[in-house]
Amino acid sequence: MARQIVTGAGPSVQELEHRIAVLERQVAELTETTRALAAALEHASPAIPGGGAPGLVVVPAPTC
């Protein structure tokens, strides 16, 4: 969603709460997807013998 410049009356509290709920769901989905991708990369065998693909760096996902 693009930033909005509000002059005068802004969005209602209900609209803002809805936007926040949508953003929270999106963040949760992105977090879950990122963790799943990181776990898959940790357990993937290297495609190139001798250490993996050149320039590919696997960084463990945060555990927070």
N, CA, C and O atoms as a GROMACS GRO file, in nm:
protein
  256
    1MET      N    1   0.085  -0.117   0.000
    1MET     CA    2   0.000   0.000   0.000
    1MET      C    3   0.090   0.124   0.000
    1MET      O    4   0.187   0.130   0.076
    2ALA      N    5   0.060   0.220  -0.083
    2ALA     CA    6   0.138   0.341  -0.095
    2ALA      C    7   0.113   0.433   0.023
    2ALA      O    8   0.008   0.428   0.087
    3ARG      N    9   0.210   0.517   0.050
    3ARG     CA   10   0.191   0.617   0.154
    3ARG      C   11   0.086   0.717   0.109
    3ARG      O   12   0.073   0.746  -0.010
    4GLN      N   13   0.014   0.767   0.204
    4GLN     CA   14  -0.089   0.863   0.171
    4GLN      C   15  -0.066   0.992   0.248
    4GLN      O   16  -0.029   0.990   0.366
    5ILE      N   17  -0.086   1.102   0.180
    5ILE     CA   18  -0.081   1.232   0.246
    5ILE      C   19  -0.224   1.269   0.280
    5ILE      O   20  -0.309   1.281   0.192
    6VAL      N   21  -0.249   1.286   0.409
    6VAL     CA   22  -0.385   1.312   0.454
    6VAL      C   23  -0.396   1.458   0.495
    6VAL      O   24  -0.320   1.507   0.578
    7THR      N   25  -0.492   1.525   0.437
    7THR     CA   26  -0.524   1.661   0.481
    7THR      C   27  -0.666   1.659   0.532
    7THR      O   28  -0.756   1.605   0.468
    8GLY      N   29  -0.686   1.718   0.646
    8GLY     CA   30  -0.820   1.716   0.705
    8GLY      C   31  -0.842   1.585   0.778
    8GLY      O   32  -0.753   1.534   0.846
    9ALA      N   33  -0.963   1.531   0.764
    9ALA     CA   34  -0.999   1.408   0.833
    9ALA      C   35  -0.927   1.289   0.770
    9ALA      O   36  -0.932   1.269   0.649
   10GLY      N   37  -0.860   1.211   0.852
   10GLY     CA   38  -0.788   1.094   0.804
   10GLY      C   39  -0.876   0.971   0.811
   10GLY      O   40  -0.996   0.979   0.837
   11PRO      N   41  -0.814   0.854   0.786
   11PRO     CA   42  -0.890   0.730   0.793
   11PRO      C   43  -0.941   0.705   0.935
   11PRO      O   44  -0.883   0.751   1.033
   12SER      N   45  -1.049   0.633   0.943
   12SER     CA   46  -1.106   0.604   1.074
   12SER      C   47  -1.018   0.505   1.150
   12SER      O   48  -0.932   0.440   1.092
   13VAL      N   49  -1.042   0.496   1.278
   13VAL     CA   50  -0.968   0.402   1.362
   13VAL      C   51  -0.990   0.260   1.312
   13VAL      O   52  -0.897   0.180   1.309
   14GLN      N   53  -1.112   0.229   1.272
   14GLN     CA   54  -1.144   0.096   1.223
   14GLN      C   55  -1.064   0.064   1.095
   14GLN      O   56  -1.013  -0.047   1.079
   15GLU      N   57  -1.053   0.161   1.005
   15GLU     CA   58  -0.973   0.141   0.882
   15GLU      C   59  -0.826   0.119   0.915
   15GLU      O   60  -0.762   0.032   0.856
   16LEU      N   61  -0.773   0.196   1.008
   16LEU     CA   62  -0.633   0.182   1.047
   16LEU      C   63  -0.608   0.046   1.112
   16LEU      O   64  -0.507  -0.018   1.085
   17GLU      N   65  -0.701   0.002   1.198
   17GLU     CA   66  -0.687  -0.128   1.263
   17GLU      C   67  -0.689  -0.240   1.158
   17GLU      O   68  -0.616  -0.338   1.170
   18HIS      N   69  -0.773  -0.224   1.056
   18HIS     CA   70  -0.779  -0.325   0.950
   18HIS      C   71  -0.647  -0.329   0.874
   18HIS      O   72  -0.595  -0.437   0.845
   19ARG      N   73  -0.593  -0.212   0.842
   19ARG     CA   74  -0.464  -0.206   0.770
   19ARG      C   75  -0.354  -0.272   0.852
   19ARG      O   76  -0.271  -0.346   0.798
   20ILE      N   77  -0.353  -0.244   0.982
   20ILE     CA   78  -0.251  -0.303   1.070
   20ILE      C   79  -0.266  -0.454   1.074
   20ILE      O   80  -0.166  -0.526   1.068
   21ALA      N   81  -0.389  -0.504   1.083
   21ALA     CA   82  -0.412  -0.649   1.086
   21ALA      C   83  -0.363  -0.714   0.957
   21ALA      O   84  -0.303  -0.821   0.961
   22VAL      N   85  -0.389  -0.651   0.844
   22VAL     CA   86  -0.343  -0.704   0.715
   22VAL      C   87  -0.190  -0.708   0.712
   22VAL      O   88  -0.132  -0.807   0.670
   23LEU      N   89  -0.126  -0.600   0.755
   23LEU     CA   90   0.021  -0.595   0.756
   23LEU      C   91   0.080  -0.699   0.851
   23LEU      O   92   0.181  -0.762   0.819
   24GLU      N   93   0.017  -0.718   0.967
   24GLU     CA   94   0.066  -0.819   1.062
   24GLU      C   95   0.058  -0.959   1.002
   24GLU      O   96   0.150  -1.038   1.020
   25ARG      N   97  -0.051  -0.989   0.930
   25ARG     CA   98  -0.063  -1.120   0.864
   25ARG      C   99   0.044  -1.137   0.758
   25ARG      O  100   0.104  -1.244   0.745
   26GLN      N  101   0.069  -1.031   0.680
   26GLN     CA  102   0.170  -1.039   0.575
   26GLN      C  103   0.309  -1.061   0.634
   26GLN      O  104   0.387  -1.140   0.581
   27VAL      N  105   0.341  -0.992   0.743
   27VAL     CA  106   0.470  -1.009   0.808
   27VAL      C  107   0.484  -1.152   0.861
   27VAL      O  108   0.590  -1.213   0.847
   28ALA      N  109   0.378  -1.205   0.921
   28ALA     CA  110   0.382  -1.342   0.973
   28ALA      C  111   0.404  -1.442   0.860
   28ALA      O  112   0.482  -1.536   0.875
   29GLU      N  113   0.337  -1.424   0.748
   29GLU     CA  114   0.353  -1.513   0.633
   29GLU      C  115   0.494  -1.505   0.576
   29GLU      O  116   0.554  -1.607   0.543
   30LEU      N  117   0.548  -1.384   0.564
   30LEU     CA  118   0.684  -1.367   0.513
   30LEU      C  119   0.786  -1.429   0.608
   30LEU      O  120   0.884  -1.490   0.563
   31THR      N  121   0.764  -1.414   0.737
   31THR     CA  122   0.854  -1.473   0.836
   31THR      C  123   0.853  -1.625   0.825
   31THR      O  124   0.959  -1.688   0.824
   32GLU      N  125   0.735  -1.683   0.817
   32GLU     CA  126   0.723  -1.828   0.806
   32GLU      C  127   0.788  -1.879   0.677
   32GLU      O  128   0.859  -1.980   0.678
   33THR      N  129   0.765  -1.810   0.568
   33THR     CA  130   0.823  -1.850   0.441
   33THR      C  131   0.975  -1.839   0.443
   33THR      O  132   1.045  -1.927   0.392
   34THR      N  133   1.026  -1.733   0.502
   34THR     CA  134   1.171  -1.713   0.511
   34THR      C  135   1.235  -1.822   0.595
   34THR      O  136   1.340  -1.874   0.559
   35ARG      N  137   1.172  -1.857   0.707
   35ARG     CA  138   1.226  -1.963   0.792
   35ARG      C  139   1.225  -2.098   0.719
   35ARG      O  140   1.321  -2.174   0.729
   36ALA      N  141   1.117  -2.126   0.646
   36ALA     CA  142   1.110  -2.251   0.571
   36ALA      C  143   1.217  -2.256   0.463
   36ALA      O  144   1.279  -2.360   0.443
   37LEU      N  145   1.238  -2.146   0.394
   37LEU     CA  146   1.342  -2.140   0.291
   37LEU      C  147   1.480  -2.158   0.352
   37LEU      O  148   1.563  -2.231   0.298
   38ALA      N  149   1.506  -2.093   0.465
   38ALA     CA  150   1.635  -2.106   0.531
   38ALA      C  151   1.657  -2.250   0.577
   38ALA      O  152   1.768  -2.303   0.563
   39ALA      N  153   1.554  -2.314   0.630
   39ALA     CA  154   1.567  -2.453   0.673
   39ALA      C  155   1.594  -2.544   0.554
   39ALA      O  156   1.675  -2.636   0.564
   40ALA      N  157   1.529  -2.520   0.443
   40ALA     CA  158   1.552  -2.601   0.323
   40ALA      C  159   1.694  -2.583   0.272
   40ALA      O  160   1.757  -2.679   0.230
   41LEU      N  161   1.744  -2.461   0.275
   41LEU     CA  162   1.881  -2.436   0.229
   41LEU      C  163   1.984  -2.499   0.322
   41LEU      O  164   2.088  -2.545   0.276
   42GLU      N  165   1.955  -2.502   0.451
   42GLU     CA  166   2.048  -2.563   0.546
   42GLU      C  167   2.063  -2.712   0.520
   42GLU      O  168   2.171  -2.769   0.541
   43HIS      N  169   1.955  -2.776   0.476
   43HIS     CA  170   1.957  -2.921   0.456
   43HIS      C  171   1.979  -2.962   0.310
   43HIS      O  172   1.983  -3.081   0.280
   44ALA      N  173   1.994  -2.867   0.221
   44ALA     CA  174   2.014  -2.898   0.079
   44ALA      C  175   2.158  -2.941   0.056
   44ALA      O  176   2.251  -2.887   0.117
   45SER      N  177   2.175  -3.038  -0.032
   45SER     CA  178   2.311  -3.079  -0.066
   45SER      C  179   2.365  -2.982  -0.171
   45SER      O  180   2.289  -2.932  -0.254
   46PRO      N  181   2.494  -2.956  -0.168
   46PRO     CA  182   2.551  -2.861  -0.265
   46PRO      C  183   2.534  -2.913  -0.408
   46PRO      O  184   2.548  -3.033  -0.433
   47ALA      N  185   2.505  -2.824  -0.499
   47ALA     CA  186   2.486  -2.860  -0.639
   47ALA      C  187   2.620  -2.884  -0.708
   47ALA      O  188   2.628  -2.960  -0.804
   48ILE      N  189   2.724  -2.820  -0.659
   48ILE     CA  190   2.856  -2.832  -0.721
   48ILE      C  191   2.948  -2.903  -0.621
   48ILE      O  192   2.959  -2.859  -0.507
   49PRO      N  193   3.013  -3.012  -0.663
   49PRO     CA  194   3.104  -3.082  -0.572
   49PRO      C  195   3.214  -2.990  -0.522
   49PRO      O  196   3.267  -2.907  -0.596
   50GLY      N  197   3.247  -3.005  -0.395
   50GLY     CA  198   3.357  -2.928  -0.339
   50GLY      C  199   3.316  -2.801  -0.269
   50GLY      O  200   3.401  -2.716  -0.243
   51GLY      N  201   3.189  -2.786  -0.237
   51GLY     CA  202   3.155  -2.671  -0.154
   51GLY      C  203   3.038  -2.587  -0.200
   51GLY      O  204   3.010  -2.485  -0.137
   52GLY      N  205   2.971  -2.624  -0.302
   52GLY     CA  206   2.852  -2.549  -0.338
   52GLY      C  207   2.874  -2.453  -0.453
   52GLY      O  208   2.981  -2.449  -0.514
   53ALA      N  209   2.773  -2.378  -0.481
   53ALA     CA  210   2.776  -2.285  -0.593
   53ALA      C  211   2.864  -2.165  -0.560
   53ALA      O  212   2.863  -2.117  -0.447
   54PRO      N  213   2.942  -2.117  -0.658
   54PRO     CA  214   3.025  -2.000  -0.633
   54PRO      C  215   2.939  -1.878  -0.600
   54PRO      O  216   2.839  -1.850  -0.667
   55GLY      N  217   2.978  -1.808  -0.496
   55GLY     CA  218   2.905  -1.686  -0.458
   55GLY      C  219   2.781  -1.710  -0.376
   55GLY      O  220   2.717  -1.613  -0.335
   56LEU      N  221   2.745  -1.835  -0.348
   56LEU     CA  222   2.625  -1.864  -0.270
   56LEU      C  223   2.664  -1.873  -0.123
   56LEU      O  224   2.749  -1.954  -0.085
   57VAL      N  225   2.602  -1.791  -0.042
   57VAL     CA  226   2.628  -1.792   0.101
   57VAL      C  227   2.497  -1.821   0.172
   57VAL      O  228   2.398  -1.751   0.150
   58VAL      N  229   2.497  -1.923   0.256
   58VAL     CA  230   2.378  -1.957   0.333
   58VAL      C  231   2.393  -1.901   0.471
   58VAL      O  232   2.488  -1.934   0.543
   59VAL      N  233   2.300  -1.815   0.510
   59VAL     CA  234   2.301  -1.754   0.642
   59VAL      C  235   2.189  -1.814   0.723
   59VAL      O  236   2.074  -1.809   0.680
   60PRO      N  237   2.218  -1.872   0.840
   60PRO     CA  238   2.112  -1.931   0.921
   60PRO      C  239   2.007  -1.829   0.959
   60PRO      O  240   2.036  -1.711   0.979
   61ALA      N  241   1.884  -1.875   0.969
   61ALA     CA  242   1.773  -1.787   1.008
   61ALA      C  243   1.786  -1.752   1.155
   61ALA      O  244   1.834  -1.834   1.235
   62PRO      N  245   1.745  -1.632   1.193
   62PRO     CA  246   1.747  -1.595   1.334
   62PRO      C  247   1.653  -1.685   1.414
   62PRO      O  248   1.552  -1.732   1.361
   63THR      N  249   1.685  -1.708   1.538
   63THR     CA  250   1.604  -1.796   1.622
   63THR      C  251   1.519  -1.719   1.722
   63THR      O  252   1.482  -1.773   1.826
   64CYS      N  253   1.489  -1.595   1.692
   64CYS     CA  254   1.410  -1.515   1.786
   64CYS      C  255   1.262  -1.537   1.771
   64CYS      O  256   1.184  -1.476   1.844
   0.00000   0.00000   0.00000
